Amino acid sequence: MSSIENTISPGSAAYHANRDGMLGLIDRMRALEERTRAASAAAKDRFHKRGQLLPRERVALVLDPGAPFIELSTLAGYMFDVPDATKSVPGGGVIGGIGFVSGIRCMVSASDSGIDAGALQPYGLDKTLRVQELALENKLPYVQLVESAGANLLRYRVEDFVRGGNIFRNLARLSAAGLPVVTVTHGSSTAGGAYQTGLSDYIVMVRGRTRAFLAGPPLLKAATGEIATEEELGGAEMHTQVSGLGDYLAEDDRDALRIAREIMAALQWERPGRTASEFKPPRYDQDELLGIMPMDHKRSVDMKQVIARIVDDSDFTEMAPNYGPATVCGHARIEGQAIGIITNNGPLDPAGANKATHFIQACCQTRTPILYLNNTTGYMVGKAYEEAGMIKHGSKMIQAVTSATVPQITIYCGASFGAGNYGMCGRGFHPRFCFSWPNAKTAVMGGEQAAETMAIVTEAAAARRGKPVEKEKLDAMKAQIIGVFDGQMDVFSTSARVLDDGVIDPRDTRAVLSEVLAICREGDARTPQRMQFSVARP
């Protein structure tokens, strides 16, 4: 391999402007995440008074201390609960991420019951479905910590009720795939949510706190006239002694989490070894990733400088550097793990698309995962590019992305516009993992291009009718279009809609990639025969 030569000037004004802009976006992201934690922690006195742990305290206790944990979709639902940027609490009412429980890499999902009693917030359903999808695709056991008031009836939408059935379908699919579903029901699990508990392989209930029933006392009385207490209907003692729904009776939250960890410890399940691998860190400081990407997506950037700061020894074997040079393809390693990388130093042209197609197929042949560092304004347009077969070569690239047989990981590093989003394995093409940097922007095109396009169409239509277009109305229309596009393209909008798996600090890119590559490798190596498990009851 050949080392990438550094061309970054950390002392330049442009670098400092980029760095300041990126740090400002990171601060905004961290402030929103802290707002969610604070909103949940505000219930601390109430939880502790009744002998309960806060949701994040539960997550911390079920996870192995000091082991990596990748929290997912922390900005889900931002600005959809309330349209006030200063008051919106993101997260969707769910804490989700990939970590280790008793040495086993798991997907962990927890109701954030410190916020609205754990009722799903806007986009909480989408977030839950995504973490379940990741568990299935990566063959991860599923540990869920349940305490939820269910759906918010004041925000009831029939489509959420219908789509919500996918949560329960996925729990059944996980179990059928040989992936253990371990559930601690810390509190309420009612109505349809009762199946979140019922569709589990191992169920831990907490004495005096767990509530699992299809109809609570008010609905029961309204529907049948029968009167019963919550404990009689669905308490932990009833379910572990009478109905048989519960498998383990815990004395409190800590005891329940201890039992969950013992269940995982007893599983006959492959535990990934943290073997020391011979690799060298990047030659350049990862902190310099803060100053590489311009805040203005129209400014060019050499994405090889990004590669140089995330791959081992900054070594990168580039494929066909002189053919379609704006599309960069090559091989590298991240903490000893082989990876193919595709990125953009400009729009995708026919040669670049052709090269990327070839590279994707070559990676599939050698079972090498592919990383897409997404930074493109799209495929080239114009008469010469159409004659050169832009549609044909772009379509072949999209087919190659769709048909790839290896894990594909996407990071939105800058612009991701038009069909370039598709060709660079955007979220719609189901990459195994998809993360964004805080400066990333995603749209069918730039707002100014959209506005100018509609202005041309409007003027042409008016000319056909023989009527002039008032400049004031045209300018107002263009401003409205730019506002709509600009309001939806940044990560605070796209990640809120769960169009990625979360926003990451650029400085964490190498660490995140190392973990997800290991997750992909372990999941793809796990066969149905090796997924059989047994457990000794604690």
C-alpha positions, 0 to 999 in steps of 0.5 A: 500500500502507499501512504496518502500525502498530507495536504492539510494546512491546520494554520490556514484561515480556511481550516480554522473556519471549517473547524469552528463550523464543525465544532459548532455543529457538534456542540449543537448535537451534544446539547440536544442529546444532553437535553434528552438525558436531562428530561429523563433524569428529571424523574430521578426523585420519583423513580428512586422514591419508588425503588426504581432505577432511571432508564439510563441507569438500567442500560448502564447496569445491564452492559459490561462496564468499560466495553464499547457501546454505540448508541443509535439515532439519538436525534430521532423525532427532533422537532416532531414532538413540538415545533420549537427548537428550544423545547423539542426533546429528541430520541423518540422515547427509546434508548437503543444501541449495540454493546456487550452483555456478559461478553456477548455483543447484543442490541439493547433497547430500553423504554425511556420511561423518564419521559412521558412514562415511556410512551413512544414519541414521534419517530420512536416507532421508526427507531425501534423498527430500525434497531430490530432490523439491525439486530436481525441483519447482524444476528445480534441477541436482543435485550429489551428493558420495558416500561412503557405507557404504550402509544400516546392516545392524544397523538393517535394515528391509525398508520402508527397502530398498523405499522406498530405491528412490525415491532411484534413481528420482528420479535417473533422473527428474531426468536425464529432466527435463533436470536435470543430475546431477553426482556426485563419488564420493569413496569407497565407493558399493557394492551398491544405492548403486552406482546412486547413482553409476551414475544420474548424467550426469557422474561424477567419481572419485578415484584410490585412494579411489573404490569402486563395485561391486555386491558388495564382496570379502567378499560376492563371495567368499561368493556366488561364491568369487571373490577380488578386491581393492576396487581391482580390483572398483571402483576409480577407475582401473578404472572410468575406463579399463575399465568406462567408469562414471567420466567423470573421474579426479581425483587427490584430493578437491580436484581432484574438486571442481574438476572438478565446478565446471568441469562446472557452469561449462561447462553451457549453463544460465541463471544467475540475475542478482543484479540490484539492485531498488528496495525499502525494508527493513522499517520495524521491526527484524527482531530484534523478531521474537524477542519477538512470539510467546508461548511459550504457543500459547493466548495471542493475537498480532497476526500483522500485527506479524510481517508488518511485520518481513519485508515491504518498507517494512512495507507491506501491502495487506490484503484485506477486513479487516472480513470474517472479521478473524481470517483476515488476507489481503493483498499485499506485497513481499519484496525487490521480489518480489510475494507474497500472505500469509495468516495467522491472528489466531485460529481460522478461521471460515466468513467467514475461510475464504471470504475465504482461498479467494477470495484464493488464487484471486485470487493464482493469477489473477495468478501471485502466490506465496502465503506462509502464516504458520501460527498457528491452533488450527484451524477453529471448532467449535460449533452456530452455526459448523456451521449457518454452513457451517464444513465447507463453507467450510473444504472450499472453502479446502482445495480452493483450497490443493490446486488452487493453481497458484502456489508456496505457501510455509509457515512454522509460526510458532506453533500449527498444529492440526487441520484448520487445519494443512491449510487453511493449507497444512501439509506434507501439502499439499505447499507448495513450501517449508515451514519452522518457527520454533523455537516452532512446535507441530503436532498434531491438537489440543492435549494437554489437549483430547485428554485431556479428549475421551478422558475424556468418551468414557471416562466416557460408555462407563462410564455406558452399562455402569453402572460408575463410572470410578475418578478415579485411572485417569482422571487417569492416562489423561489424563496419558498422553495429554497426555504423548504429544501434548506429546512430539510437537508441538514442532519438535524432534519434527516436524522430526526426522521431516522434516515441514518443510524445517528450523527457521529463526531468526525473524530470518532469515525475510526472507532465507530467503523472498527466496531461496526466492521467487527459486528458485520464480520461476526454476524456474517460468520454466524450460521444457523447451527452455531446460533443454537443456544441453551440456558441454565436458569439463574 
